Amino acid sequence: MTKEFLTHGDYNVVIVDWGFGSLALYGQATANTRVVGAMIAQLITFMQTTTGAKPEDMHIIGHSLGSHVAGYAGEKLRYLGRITGMDPAEPYFQNTDKVVRLDPSDALFVDVIHTDAASFYSPDLGLGMNQACGHVDFYVNGGHDQPGCEQGPISQLAQHGLLEGTREFVACNHMRAYHLFSESINSKCPFEGYRCASEDDFNSGKCLACSGEECGYLGMHADRVKPHRTPATNKYYLKTGSRSPFCRKFLLCMFHSTHWQMHIPPTSP
């Protein structure tokens, strides 16, 4: 992702390595998110006072637990510009008070990508939140069951190598959000999402029209459209391919048919 950013423009990219904190037992890793968020906020405050950097020009991007780390950092700052949550972690965060999890008040603009939103307690063992928690929330392929993630371990290892292949096999749906955001930075395909009330409505073709706020852009360019509606209603749906390049464009084809009957009156014998 860093290379994609530096290809796109002249950015200062800061990578937060909290590997020792995130690889602890999950309960401890969850608790560590608050500490890491506070440390990031402290760093940004230091940059602000020593260099004149403005928090409103900053964009924090986090994956899984890192999404909530970003939320805790934003909670301690005034006017943080943007947070992107890439499939925010579900366990211990889903349906909790907004002070516990990422929410729209954590930055001036919060966009969220959902790719593994099946319940953690279901047979699918989803790792990401289904709950909308941003100003805009993108549900990719319904937010679950990403195409290409049905591959077995041999295929994943052959395609991605040992380390990345193992990660993809174990958490392919969860990792897809990261890959989608990375691709969106320099992609000429816009990752267009359609504002819709539900996955069923989207799959029925009820929301495939773009005007004003009805379409949004997943990933890097999500801030092109900043809806004025209540955040909970700003759910966007889109489909992607099974491998990179993931972006797809859609055409809505409508067919109208006329039904008619011919009536032949009975003849006399």
N, C-alpha and C positions, 0 to 999 in steps of 0.2 A: 504493500500500500504506500509506503514511503516513496518508493521510486515513481509510482503513479502521480503522487502529489508534486514531486520535484520536476516531473515531465510537464505537468499541467501549468505550473507557474512558480514564481519566486516566493516560496513559503519557508517559514521557520518551523520545522517539524520536531517535536519533542516526544520521545517514546518513553513511557513509564514502564519500567520493569519491576513488577511486583510478584515475580514467579514464586518466591518462597512463601509469600502470603496467600497466593491463589491456589497453590498445590497442597495446602494443608487439608485436613478433613473438612468436608463441606461446611459444617456448622461453624468451624473456626474461620474458614475462608470468607464466609458470609459476614462474620463480625469484623474481619480485617478490612472489608470494603469501606467502612466508616473512617478508619485511620488513614487509608490511602487517599480517600477523597479529601480529607482535611489537609493532608500534606500537599496535594496538588493545588488546593486553594491557597495555601501558604506560599507556594512557588509563584503562582500567578500574582499574588499581592506583592511579593518581592520584585518581580519583573515590572509591575506597575509603578512602584515607588522609586526604583533605581534607573529604569530606562524610559519611563513614560508610556509603556505599552498599555493599550486599552483593553480591558476584559471584553468589551462589546465586539472587538475585532477577533476574538479567539473562538475556536471551535474544538470542543472535546469529543472524541469518538471512542466509544467503548463497546466491547463485545461481551455478552453474557453477564457475568458479575461486574465486568468493567462498565456496563451501562449504568448500573446503580452507583458505582464509584464516581462516574461523571456527574450523576445526580447529586451526590453528597458534596462534591466540589462546588457545583453550581449553587447549592443551597447556602453556602457560606460566602458567596460573592454577590456583589450588586452588578446587575446588567451584564452577566456573561452572555456572549453573543449567541452561541449555538451549542447544542448537544445532539449527537446522533447516537441512538441506542441500537446496536445490532443484535437482535434477538435477545432482549433482556432476560436474565435468568428467572425462572418461575418459582422454584421451591423457596419458601420463606418470604416471598415478595408478592406473589399473586394475591389480589384482593385485600391487600393491607392498606393502612392509612398512607396518604401520600408522603408523609415525612419519612416513611420507611423505604420507599422505592423511588425510581425515576418518575417524574411527573412534569407537566407543562410549566410549572412555576420555577423550575430549576434553571431556566435560561430564557432569553428573549425568543428563541425558536428551538423547539425540540421535535425532531423527526425520528421515527422508530421503524425498524424493519423487522417483520415477524416471519420466521421461516420454520420454526419447530414448535408450533403453538398447541399441539395435541397435549392433553393433560398429562402431567408427570405421573399420575396415578392410574393411567390407562395402560393397556398392553403396548401401546406405541411408545410409552415412556418419553413424552415430549419434554425438552429441557427449557424451552422458552415460554414467555408469557403470552397468553391469548388476550389479556386485558389491554385495552387501548391506554397508552400512558404518555402520549406526546400531543403536540399541536396537530400533527399529521401522523397517521399510522398506516404503513403499507403491509398488506397481507399478500405475500407472494405465493401464488398457486394455492390460495386459500389460507396461507400461513402454516401449512403442514405438508408432509409427503412430497418433498421436492423431487422432480423428475431426475433420474440418474442416481438417486440415493438408494435404489433398490438393488444395486450391484453388490455382489458378494465380496468377501475379503480379498480373493485372488485378483479380481478385476481392479479393485481400489489400489492394491499394492502395485500392480503392473502400471497403472496410470499415473500414480502420484509418488511412488517410492515408499520406502519402509516407514519413515516417521510420519509424513503427511498422509500416506495411505492408511495407516492405522488410525489416525485421527479422523479421517474421512469415513472410515467404516464404522467407528464407534459413534460419531456425532455428525454425520454428513448433513442432515437437515439443519442442525444448529450452526454448523460452520458456513452454510450457504450464504447467510446474511453478510458475512465478511467478504466473501468472494464477489457478491453482487455490488457492494459498495465500492470495492476496489476497481471493478470493471467500469462502474459508472463515471469515474473521475475523468477519463479521457475518451469514453465511448461516444461515437457519433450517433448511436441509437439512443433515444431519450429515456428508456425505461419508464414509459408512460403508464401511470396507474389511474384507474377510474373510480371516482367517488361513488360509493354504493352502500346501501344499508346492511347488506349481508352477502355472504359467499353464494348462497342460492340465487339471489337476485342477479349477481354478476354472471354466474354460470348460465342463467336464463336469458342473458343478453339485454337486461333491462337498463344497464348503466353504461353502455359503450358509446357515449356521446361526450364530446369535449367542448366546453364553453365556460369561461370564467374560472371558477374554482372547482369545476366538475372533474378536472384532470390534474394530477400532480406528478412529480418526477422523483422517482426513488433514487436515493443516494446523494451524491455530491451536489446535485443541482435541485434538491428538494426545496431550497429556499427561494426558488423562482416564484412559487405560489405559496402565499401565506394566508390561509383561510381566516375569515372573520367569524365563522360560526363557532359554536361551543366545541372544544377539542374532541369530546367523546363522539361527536357525529362525523368527524373527519377521517373516515376509514376509506382507504383506497385499495383496490384489488388489481392484480395483474398476473399474467402468465409469463413464464420464462422457458427457455430450453433446458436440456439435460446436461449440457456442458458449455464451457466458454467458447465463443461469446454467448452469454445467456440471454441477452436482450432480444425481444421479439416485438414485431409490430402487428397490429390487428386491423382487420377490415370487417365491418358489419354489413352483411349481405341480407337484404330483406326480399322475400318473395311473396307476391300477392297472387292468389288464384281466385277465379270466379267459378262458383259452382252453379250449374244449371241442370234442369231436368226437362226432358221432352215428354209431353203427355199425349198419348195417342188414344183418342176416344174409341170405345169398343164399337165394332161394326155389327150391323144387324145380321142375323143368320140368313 
